[in-house]
Amino acid sequence: MMKNEIRKLMFEKRNQASLDDLKQSSFDIINQIQNDLNYQQSKVVAIFYPMEKEVNLLGLVKDSKTFCFPKVTKEGLHFFKYDPNHTFVKSNFGVMEPEGGVIMDDLIDYMCTPALAISNELYRIGYGKGYYDQFLSKHRPKHVVGVIFKFQELEELPYDSFDQKLDYYIKG
């Protein structure tokens, strides 16, 4: 299957999943992250604001860590320090992004990446814009962890030379 076909299939599967199941799976993923020794030892954690029926990691922000969220700028993807007093604004792509703040790109030690699918070989398929791959090629955090629902795990995926591998992934 080609990347676009996989994206279409995963959108269909995600849209067919019940909100209750996805909510429970997100809760399970948060628990697994909190039990991950790498997470426990990290200080700066990159997560993302869930779009539609994506894995929801927002429950993590109550932990005693510095969190940051992605925002696409003219230069590409950057991660901004989370401040509960800052607002999130919907981008043209439909993603909630922090309105401002301090860029934390080179301080991240644990990054949770969104994906539409992840392979056993640790490649991911995102939305096709390449923002995460470009970011990871310049600012690779100590631990890069994919987060997906169980139905998004595939044995193998097509990948290109510029695609960045994950260190591991967590599924719920």
BELJOLIN-V629405 format. One record per pair of residues at least 24 apart in sequence whose ideal C-beta (glycine too) atoms are under 10 Angstrom apart, sorted by the first residue. I is the first residue (numbers start at 1). J is the second residue. D is the distance in Angstrom with one decimal. If there is no record, write none. Layout:
I|J|D  I|J|D
This chain:
1|117|9.8  1|154|8.9  1|156|9.8  1|157|8.5  1|158|7.5  2|158|6.6  3|116|9.2  3|117|9.0  3|125|5.6  3|126|9.5  3|128|6.9  3|157|7.7  3|158|5.8  3|159|8.7  3|160|8.8  3|163|9.7  4|125|9.4  4|128|7.4  5|158|9.7  6|116|7.0  6|117|5.4  6|119|9.9  6|125|5.5  6|152|9.7  6|154|7.4  6|157|6.7  6|158|7.9  7|116|5.4  7|117|7.9  7|125|6.3  7|126|8.6  7|127|7.3  7|128|6.6  8|116|9.4  9|116|8.8  9|117|8.3  9|151|9.8  9|152|9.9  9|154|9.5  10|115|8.7  10|116|4.2  10|117|5.3  10|125|7.6  10|148|9.2  10|149|9.3  10|151|7.9  10|152|5.9  10|154|8.9  11|52|8.9  11|53|9.1  11|116|7.1  11|127|9.8  13|53|9.8  13|116|9.4  13|117|9.5  13|149|8.3  13|151|5.1  13|152|7.5  14|52|7.6  14|53|4.8  14|54|7.9  14|55|10.0  14|116|7.9  14|148|10.0  14|149|7.2  14|151|7.9  14|152|7.7  15|52|8.2  15|53|6.7  16|53|9.7  16|151|9.2  17|53|6.6  17|149|7.0  17|151|7.3  18|53|9.8  19|53|7.5  21|149|8.4  21|150|9.9  21|151|9.9  21|172|9.9  22|50|9.5  22|53|5.6  22|54|8.7  22|55|8.0  22|56|7.8  22|149|6.7  22|172|9.1  23|53|9.8  23|56|7.3  24|172|7.8  25|55|7.3  25|56|9.3  25|147|9.9  25|148|9.2  25|149|5.2  25|150|7.2  25|151|9.4  25|171|8.1  25|172|3.9  26|50|7.8  26|53|9.7  26|54|8.7  26|55|5.3  26|56|4.2  26|57|7.1  26|58|8.8  26|59|7.7  26|147|8.7  26|149|8.4  26|172|6.6  27|56|8.6  27|59|7.3  27|172|7.6  28|55|10.0  28|149|9.7  28|150|9.6  28|170|9.0  28|171|8.7  28|172|3.7  29|55|5.7  29|56|8.6  29|57|7.1  29|59|9.6  29|60|9.7  29|112|8.8  29|147|5.4  29|148|8.3  29|149|8.3  29|169|9.9  29|170|5.5  29|171|7.2  29|172|3.9  30|55|9.0  30|56|8.3  30|57|6.3  30|58|9.0  30|59|5.0  30|60|5.9  30|63|9.4  30|112|10.0  30|147|9.2  30|170|9.4  30|172|8.3  31|59|9.4  31|170|9.7  31|172|8.4  32|145|9.8  32|147|8.9  32|170|4.8  32|171|8.4  32|172|6.8  33|57|7.3  33|59|9.6  33|60|6.6  33|63|9.2  33|110|8.5  33|112|7.0  33|145|7.6  33|147|7.6  33|170|6.2  33|172|9.7  34|59|9.2  34|60|7.5  34|63|7.0  35|170|9.8  36|110|8.2  36|143|8.4  36|145|7.6  36|168|9.0  36|170|7.4  37|143|10.0  38|109|8.2  38|110|6.0  38|142|7.6  38|143|4.6  38|145|7.7  38|167|8.4  38|168|8.9  39|63|8.5  39|65|8.2  39|109|9.4  39|110|5.4  39|112|8.9  39|143|7.8  39|145|8.1  39|170|9.6  40|65|9.5  40|110|9.4  41|109|8.1  41|110|8.4  41|142|9.3  41|143|9.2  42|66|9.3  42|108|8.5  42|109|4.4  42|110|3.7  42|111|9.4  42|141|8.7  42|142|7.5  42|143|7.0  43|107|8.1  43|108|9.3  43|109|6.1  43|110|8.5  44|68|6.6  44|79|8.8  44|81|8.4  44|104|5.9  44|106|9.6  44|107|4.7  44|108|5.0  44|109|5.6  44|110|7.4  44|111|9.2  44|141|8.3  44|142|9.8  45|79|9.8  45|82|9.2  45|104|9.7  45|108|7.2  45|109|7.6  45|110|4.7  45|111|7.5  45|112|7.3  45|141|9.2  45|143|9.4  45|145|9.8  46|70|7.1  46|79|5.0  46|80|9.8  46|82|9.7  46|104|7.5  46|105|9.0  46|107|9.6  46|108|4.7  46|109|9.1  46|110|7.3  46|111|4.1  46|112|6.6  46|113|8.3  46|135|9.4  46|139|9.9  46|141|6.9  46|144|9.1  46|145|9.8  47|79|9.4  47|82|8.4  47|110|9.2  47|111|8.2  47|112|5.0  47|113|9.4  47|114|9.2  47|147|8.7  48|79|9.4  48|95|7.8  48|96|8.9  48|97|9.6  48|111|9.5  48|112|7.0  48|113|7.7  48|114|5.2  48|132|9.5  48|147|8.9  49|88|6.0  49|90|9.5  49|95|6.6  49|96|3.9  49|97|7.3  49|98|8.5  49|114|9.6  50|95|9.4  50|96|8.3  50|114|8.0  51|90|9.6  51|91|9.8  51|93|8.4  51|94|6.0  51|95|5.5  51|96|7.5  51|114|7.8  51|127|8.8  52|94|8.0  53|149|8.7  54|95|9.7  54|114|5.6  54|115|9.2  54|116|9.1  54|147|8.8  54|148|9.4  54|149|9.1  55|112|8.2  55|114|6.9  55|115|8.8  55|146|9.5  55|147|4.7  55|148|6.6  55|149|6.7  55|152|8.9  55|170|8.9  55|171|9.2  55|172|7.4  56|147|9.7  57|112|5.8  57|114|9.1  57|147|6.7  60|112|8.2  65|109|9.6  65|110|8.2  66|102|9.8  66|104|7.4  66|107|7.9  66|108|9.3  66|109|9.9  67|104|9.0  67|108|9.9  68|98|8.1  68|101|8.0  68|102|8.5  68|103|8.5  68|104|4.3  68|105|8.5  68|107|8.1  68|108|6.6  68|111|9.1  69|95|9.5  69|96|8.2  69|97|6.9  69|98|4.9  69|101|8.5  69|104|9.4  70|95|7.8  70|97|7.0  70|98|8.4  70|105|10.0  70|111|9.5  70|113|9.5  70|114|9.1  70|131|7.6  70|132|8.2  70|135|8.0  71|95|8.4  71|96|9.7  71|97|4.1  71|98|5.7  71|99|8.7  71|100|9.0  71|101|8.7  71|103|9.1  72|97|7.1  72|129|8.1  72|131|6.1  72|135|10.0  73|97|9.4  73|103|9.2  75|134|9.9  76|105|9.9  76|129|9.9  76|130|9.2  76|131|6.5  76|134|5.4  76|135|6.6  76|138|8.2  76|139|10.0  77|105|8.6  77|129|9.0  77|130|9.3  77|131|4.2  77|132|6.7  77|133|9.5  77|134|6.7  77|135|4.4  77|136|9.3  77|138|9.4  77|139|9.1  78|103|5.1  78|104|8.3  78|105|5.8  78|131|9.9  78|135|7.9  78|139|8.9  79|103|6.9  79|104|5.0  79|105|5.6  79|106|9.6  79|107|8.7  79|108|6.2  79|111|8.1  79|135|8.0  79|139|8.4  79|141|9.3  80|104|6.7  80|105|9.3  81|107|8.8  93|127|7.8  93|129|7.6  93|131|9.4  94|127|9.9  95|127|9.2  95|131|9.9  104|139|9.6  105|135|7.5  105|138|8.0  105|139|4.5  105|141|9.1  106|138|9.2  106|139|5.6  106|140|9.8  106|141|8.9  107|139|9.4  107|141|8.8  108|135|9.7  108|139|7.3  108|140|9.2  108|141|4.1  108|142|8.0  108|143|9.1  108|144|9.2  109|141|5.7  109|142|4.4  109|143|6.6  110|141|6.5  110|142|7.0  110|143|4.8  110|144|8.5  110|145|6.9  110|167|9.8  111|135|8.9  111|136|8.2  111|139|9.3  111|140|8.8  111|141|4.5  111|142|8.7  111|143|6.9  111|144|5.1  111|145|6.7  111|146|9.6  111|166|9.4  111|167|9.2  112|143|9.4  112|144|8.7  112|145|5.5  112|146|7.7  112|147|5.1  112|169|9.6  112|170|8.1  113|141|9.9  113|144|6.3  113|145|7.0  113|146|5.2  113|147|7.1  113|148|9.6  113|164|9.1  113|166|6.7  113|169|8.6  114|146|8.1  114|147|6.9  114|148|8.4  115|146|5.1  115|147|7.4  115|148|5.4  115|149|9.9  115|152|6.6  115|153|9.7  115|157|9.8  115|166|8.3  115|169|7.8  116|148|8.2  116|152|6.5  116|157|9.9  117|146|9.5  117|148|7.3  117|151|9.2  117|152|5.1  117|153|7.5  117|154|5.2  117|157|6.1  118|146|4.7  118|147|8.8  118|148|5.3  118|152|6.4  118|153|6.0  118|154|7.2  118|157|7.6  118|166|6.8  118|168|9.7  118|169|4.9  118|170|9.7  118|171|7.9  119|146|9.8  119|153|7.9  119|154|5.4  119|155|6.6  119|156|5.0  119|157|4.1  119|158|9.2  119|159|7.9  119|165|9.5  119|166|9.4  119|169|9.3  120|153|7.6  120|154|7.7  120|155|5.5  120|156|6.9  120|157|9.2  120|169|9.4  121|154|9.7  121|155|8.5  121|156|6.1  121|157|7.4  121|159|7.9  121|165|7.5  121|166|9.6  122|146|7.7  122|157|9.8  122|159|9.8  122|164|9.6  122|165|4.6  122|166|4.5  122|167|7.3  122|168|6.9  122|169|7.0  123|154|9.4  123|156|8.1  123|157|5.0  123|158|8.4  123|159|4.4  123|160|9.4  123|163|5.7  123|164|8.5  123|165|6.0  123|166|7.6  124|148|8.3  124|152|9.3  124|157|7.7  124|159|8.9  124|163|7.8  124|164|8.3  124|165|8.4  124|166|6.0  124|169|7.9  125|152|9.0  125|154|8.7  125|157|5.7  125|158|8.3  125|159|8.5  125|163|8.7  126|163|9.6  130|160|9.4  130|162|7.2  130|163|8.7  130|164|9.7  132|163|9.6  132|164|7.1  132|166|9.8  133|159|9.9  133|160|8.7  133|162|5.7  133|163|5.7  133|164|4.8  133|165|9.9  134|162|8.1  134|164|8.7  135|164|8.5  136|163|9.5  136|164|4.0  136|165|8.9  136|166|9.1  137|162|7.2  137|163|9.8  137|164|6.1  140|164|7.7  140|167|9.5  141|167|9.0  142|167|8.6  143|167|5.5  143|168|8.1  144|168|8.5  144|169|9.5  145|169|6.3  145|170|6.1  146|170|7.3  146|171|8.5  147|171|7.7  147|172|7.9  148|172|8.0
